[in-house]
Structures are given as structure tokens and as C-alpha cells.
């Protein structure tokens, strides 16, 4: 029996059974017990009382582009994990592309892990990549510890990470399904994109027309058909088109092994509000109309959409040219996802329990991170402490990611992260990150 070192107390602790007043006992970095609020504090244990601030499980962000090594001027493990810690995130999974090398072989994974190890302020794991040339590398990469594999169906934006055509997709999906792995997919159909009008310039409407809903819908329909045929487990990344929700819901009912994520920008920003030339709002698939956003929230409410993750994908400021066709696509929101989503969720009548399910419990389950994602005995003592009724206005200068460009500048948001805790250690306080005490995570590790 290990000794309780720490007791964290709040009138509002979010547990899988709901929100209640509780004392959380921590021993050796794990949650030892969730006890009544007024439980006696054991001799020698430290008590931290958060009062009415909410104690929630640390967020799990399974969609982050850290770009390190290789494009570290875009982002890096030091800066990304500090931003994450300040924002209440305790675990992130890094996407396999935009770094050099990309995470497409076991050797490349080791290279990335060596770079990340001393810089991680939170726990960090890695997705592998599935590209046309690496089917033989997938199994060794899985055995080396990646949590699953990402692929594109349309150009990724970087030449070292090519997309899969239909034949290559089927081959990779069959290989991954053969060893019980998960394939996560950027789902936009290249033929539908090629058929869409391509007009350059500063108008957001032109960019939106170039990435139609039909491209997402067609890609998702094809993926579901293939997953059904192969018995594969797939995950649809960054869903923007709400038109695809009925077919995803039908596939889930039928037992196809498909899960879905959406992102803060699709759920809190709208096409109607994007100013001309404001390419900090550019991402693929794109932010769509307000009515589309309402339907995405319905998809969250009815369980068709499982997770909300950032798709934090930064670049240097010079790549955000005012022409939507040329600018690098990607929205930086690592530090802001929780308040952005909470602000919209509360307006729509959702609770913090819902937000925790979407941003911590479900992403942890997606990746098989059984020690993360909930406040219950046996899990890691990872927490965020949130003042849900306090507000702040987003000042890019207060963000810790490397290039302080964000689509949320000037927004007033509900939910101030007071502190963040990783395995019982405070890793950020009042928005200021601490020491790099994060660990590298491997599947089953
Ligand atoms: Zn992404």
C-alpha cells in the first residue's frame, strides 16, 4: 500500500459519475482514491484546497503538429508542451508529418523521441504515418510504440508525406487491421477538390468554395465502405462537414469501427466572421458556415462526434500570407482549446462534464491511454484546475507556442486555467508553465 502524499480538494470534482465535492488522494503520481470532501487528510500528506474552482482530469490532445525536428521554426516540443501545460493539457500525441524526418519508420520515431525527451513539459506520444512507400514499415513502427497511423487522401502540403490513392489506402488499411491497429485519416477526396473552383486572393468565400463539403463527404463514405469490408478500425480527423454526420451515425449503428473528432475552430468560429486576408483562420478542411456549426454541436450532443482536439498546426508568420490560396493552412489553439470550447458549450447548455468527456476521456480512449482521461483510482494524477466563470481576453503575447499567431486574438473567453498537474506535480500555475517533467509515452507503455 503506497502512502498518500497529496490531497487535492474541491467542491466541484469532475468524475466519471458526475461532478461532486471530493478529496482526491494522490500516491506515487497516481490517483489512490476519490474520497468524500471532508475526508481526513492522512499524516504527512499535503492538502491543496481549490475551493470552488473545478478539478478536472488533464486534457488529452491527440492531434498536435509539433514539427520538431526539422521545422522547429514553426513549433517545437519545448514551446508546444509549455503552451499545452498552460492550457490544461497533460498529454499530447504528435502528428507524424511536418517534422523532418516524418514519423514513417521506427528509426524516425527514435529520432523524434530523442529530440522530444528533454523538452516535454507534459506527456508526449506519437502517431506514425502511412505513406505509399512504407507498408513494410508499419508493423515495426507499431511495435516501436506509435499509437496508430495517420494518412492523407489528398496532398498533405509537404512533399515528404504523400497521400495514399485508393489502392494504397486499401493496402495500408488491410496491413494495419491485420495487427489490430488504428488508421486515422485526413478525409478530403482529391477528385472533389480538383473539381472545385480554385480562385486565389484574400476572400474567404473563395477559399471555402475550393474545399467543399462534398470532398469530405465522399472521402468519409469511401473510408467507411473500406473499413466495413476490411473490418478495420478507423478514425476521421478534424470533421468539418456536418453533411457527413448521418452517414457516420449510420455506420456506427451498423457496427463499423469508426470514431470521429472535430476541433475548437469548427465549433467556435464561423466562415461568416473571417475578415478578408485573415489567413490565421485558414485550415483544411475549412471553417464553414454558422448553420454547419450548429449541426456539428448536434453531432457532439448525440454522440456521433466522439472527441474535440486542437489540430494545433502552426507555422512561421511569413507563411500566413494574405492570399488564402497560398497561405499555409493550420490554426494554432493549443493553449486556448479548453476556454474556447467551454465558452461555446455553456452557451449551448452543455456542462463541464460534457467538455471533459469530449476533450479528455474520449481522446484517451481513442489512443488506448488507459491511465489518462478520468479522475478515478488507478489513473495518473493528471489534472487541470479551472475557474469556469472567470473570463479573459486572448492576447497573443501571452501564448507560449512558438509563433504567436492565432485566430482567437481579441476574443473574450470563459474559463481560466488556474493550474495544471501531471502525476501529482504542478506543471503550470496561473498560466505560467514550470519544469519539463513530462514523459514519452508508447502504446501499451
Ligand atoms: Zn492536423
Boltz pocket constraint, residues with backbone or C-beta under 6 A from the ligand:
constraints:
  - pocket:
      binder: B
      contacts: [[A, 63], [A, 65], [A, 95], [A, 311], [A, 312], [A, 313]]
      max_distance: 6.0
